[in-house]
Amino acid sequence: MYFSQSDFDKEQQLIYTYLFSNELVKAKDLIYSDYLASKDESRKVIGYVYLSFYYSMIKDRRKRAEILNQAELIAQKTKNPLDNAYVNYGYAGYFMESSDDELFLNFFNKSFNTFSKSPNENFMLTLLYFLKQMYNSDFSGYYKTRDYAIKTGNPVLISWSLSRLGNSCLDEFIRSGHKKDIDAAVSFYNQSYQYAKLIKEPAAKEKSFMVYYINYSYALNLVTPRQYEKAMELNALAEKVINDNKTLEKYRSDVYGNIGFTYEGMKNYKKAEEFYLKAYQYYDANNYYKLINKIAVFENLSNIYQKQNDFKKALTYEKKIKDIIKDDGKKRLSNNVGIMKLFYNAEQKNQQITELGKRQILYIVIIILIIVAGVSLYYTFNNKYELNKKNIALLEAEQKILVIQQERLKKHALAISLRLDYKNNFIKGLKSRMNDKTETSLDKIWKEDLLNENEFNEIQNIVEKVHPDFFKSLASKSTAKLSNLDMKYAAYIYMNMDNQQIANILKADPNTVRVAKYRLKQKMGLGKNDDLRSFIQNMDL
């Protein structure tokens, strides 16, 4: 079982903090020094995944894809489920930005399912939920996100999750008008501020303060009674943070939009127009993920011009809103817009059916024919599919049989080789004894051979069980080139034969066998105290 470490991995959490506060150089340096330079392959995977988010922030999509591919290759080698979960998290972020819903959800679910089954993985589960919230603003897991964040004890994550939870309650208040929702939003914003004060990294702390100022100032324009003066003070604090930290420049549009909204609430439409135009000046579509954020800047201007009875300008910004919706639609529309479109299409179809009522029977006949054709095609393709499956299964079975047959042939070849060795040595011995001047009894020699033959038949049965990859593995582990005789000695040892049995097979002196085994031990690179028999019999094949 693989255990998660992200809740205790302070370096990983620090990398996220640097990315959160847009301290990209610090994030990259830490990724390279503590992760990519590590000898731990799993740590490299984590490093590459965070590096992919770094390249996302500098908008280098090609490099981001390359980095994720490197992480995936390592994860395939480690076969660690958590490594794959990190890679899937990286890909989920990649496909979220490309608005590929199917792939985003596929990788998100794979990553979430793995991390949720591992202990102490609240940090990664929080990041995944943040990703889901960016993907879908109607996502209902804001309370769950906060709970995961609190378990991490990380003030950056806790403050950020509470801010997002407050935004969720504020959106609910705008829809429902219930006081409990605005009260909950204000409460969560204040809690986020308390955790922001606990953040140690200055840049991350300042960003968290700024987010609190922006969110809370907006809410103060909606509470009863309105607190416009307090809202203006918070907007001024948010602007000061941005002036002091240029990495937060992309939030200037939000601050000016808030100031304009406060002036609008005070019915000072000229001032509201001034700051809405400033928000438009600093607006950057690349910094937003959601359609509602993109159109907010233009919607505010349209509303304020309508209140000033300048309908021409109001229409200009209405057109901009439509253009943004059209452009965004090429990537992805929000779920609500999609549902509205489906209802609209259904209504259009109902009108067409009413107008073409006389042709209803013809349509029904056509539909029936299409269904019949569809069913026919389904069964045709299904039969072909099942036939293909059977053919594939048959090919796989035949392939397995071939592998088994090859293994048997290898074993049989080894047995034949040993038998030939035995017979050759027997013949050599016989010739030697025949040339000896002493009297030689052929009957005696034949009986000796018969005894050895019986012993060899038993050995041959053992040989048939030798693993076919034995010699290949043996050669890969040796420090010197092995001769055929070395290979045979190794096979005898693998089959647990003692020196006398080997001597009988080879018609050699037991001392010769001992010398040969000693040389084999040296070629295998074994030390004085290492046991050759144990080494050979315990090799990984």
Secondary structure, 3 states (H helix, E strand, C coil): CCCCCCCCCHHHHHHHHHHHCCCHHHHHHHHHHHHHCCCCHHHHHHHHHHHHHHHHHCCCHHHHHHHHHHHHHHHHHHCCHHHHHHHHHHHHHHHHHCCCHHHHHHHHHHHHHHHHCCCCCHHHHHHHHHHHHHHCCCCCCHHHHHHHHHHHCCHHHHHHHHHHHHHHHHHHHHHHCCHHHHHHHHHHHHHHHHHHCCCCCHHHHHHHHHHHHHHHHHHHCCCCCCCHHHHHHHHHHHHHHHHHCHHHHHHHHHHHHHHHHHHHHCCCHHHHHHHHHHHHHHCCHHHCCCHHHHHHHHHHHHHHHHHCCCHHHHHHHHHHHHHHHHHHHCCCCCHHHHHHHHHHHHHHHHHHHHHCHHHHHHHHHHHHHHHHHHHHHHHHHHHHHHHHHHHHHHHHHHHHHHHHHHHHHHHHHHHHHHHHHHHHHHHHHHHHHHHCCCCCCHHHHHHHHHHHHHHHHHHHHHHCCCCCCHHHHHHHHCCCCCCHHHHHHHHHHHCCCCHHHHHHHHCCCHHHHHHHHHHHHHHCCCCCCCCHHHHHHCCCC
